[in-house]
Amino acid sequence: MQLVLKHKISHLCCMTLFDSIKQKPFFILGPCVMENQELLYQVAEKVAEIGQKYPIQVIFKSSFDKANRTSIHSYRGPGIEKGMEMLQNVKEKFNLPVTTDIHEPYQAAIAAQVVDILQIPAFLCRQTDLLVAAAETGKIVNVKKAQFLSGQDMFYPAQKVVEAGNEQVILTERGNMYGYNNLAVDFRNIYDMKKFGYPICMDCTHSVQRPGGANGKTGGDRTFVPMMALAAKAFGADGYFMEAHPDPDNALSDGPNMVKLHELEEVIKPLLG
């Protein structure tokens, strides 16, 4: 009986968050990978501060496992058990909704015990079992658009979530692969995806990646993050995904693309007018 009640309360909270996401600009913010608890606290403190200062919805994000790193020798994260413990600590300490990405169907139910939004990685956005497992948790499902799909193609991954019984869907644009080790963003994808009626998010940091383009690591250029965000705003984006780190040049994953933590607020402010 307690388990049923807990599930209903959790689902109600998630619905409230989804309503907020639909009503005002939302920002998914945090370090790429969980390096240690103190890093998560440091970034979450800034995220919470921004959320209190501006009329926006903030969500804290970090990954417990980077399962698609370029090299087998790259740091992946603490794993799902330790990662959920770390996210729970952030959630309780800063009263923030949290999200993380999952890679296999079994991870959905485990992560759903802590997170408010389950993120589906771009490379996996067509994986039916993963989408259905995420949908069945009752949590919001954020599906990132694959680098090989158009915005119009994203109707079908979203439909899988909805037909599994969950209408809480976010779709995220993150660029397309047009050549070796580079991404380009066709902002028309945002306009096309908005026609489906779901909140549309722009991944402003992963879209400036150069995948695998830095000698066994992913490169990129954070210089373009503010411009990616502003262009997405012009095309009608509802939310913005930005990874941030206090020392991105020494981060364990995606350092070249992450916003410097002390600059995060200045990147966000122009998006609010």
C-alpha positions, 0 to 999 in steps of 0.5 A: 500500500505504501509503495502504491501511495509513494508511486502516486505521489511521485507521479503527481510531483512529476506532473507538476514539474511538467506543467512548469516546464510547459509554462515557462522557460526551463533549463537543464544544467549540471556537469557532464559526468559525476566526478565526485559529490563535491563537484555536484554540490558546487554546481547545484548550488549555482543552479539553485541560485539561478532558479531562485533569482529568475522566473524559470524552471531549473533542473539539475543534470549529471550522468552516472555512466557515459556509456558511449565515450570515444575510448575504452580508457575514458572515465565513465562515472560512478555507476548507477547505484552510487550515482543515484545516491549522489543525485539524491543528495543533491535533490535533498540538499538543494531542493532541485528536480534532477535528471540523468541519462539511461542506456539500458531498459533495466536502468529506467526503474532504478533511476526513476526512484530518484530522478524527475526526468529520464533522459534518452541519449541521442544515439539510442532515441530509436531503441523501443525497449528503452523508450517503453521502459522509461515511459512506464516509470511515469517520469518525464521522458526527455528524448534527444534527437539522434545526430542522424535524424531530422526533426520530423523523424522525432515524431516516432520516438515520441509516439513510442513513449506516448503509446506506452502510456506516458504523455510527458515528453520533451524533445531535444535538438543537439545537432546533426552529423554532416561530416567527420568529427563535426556537428552542425545544427539545422534550427528548422528542426526546432520548428518542426518538432514544435508541431508535435505539441511537446516542449522543445529543448536545445542542447547548447553544449553537445551541439558544439561537439567535435565527436571523437575529434581530439585524439581519443576524446570528444572535442568542441568549442564552448565559444559558440554555446551562447550563440546556439542558445540565442538562435534556438530561442529565435526558432521557438525553443522552450528550454535549454540544456547546458552542461557547466563545470567550475574548471571545464578544461580539466573535467573528466568528460566533455570539457571543451563544450561545457560552460564555465560555471562562473559564466553560466548566469551571463549565458542564461540572462539573454534568453529571458527577455 
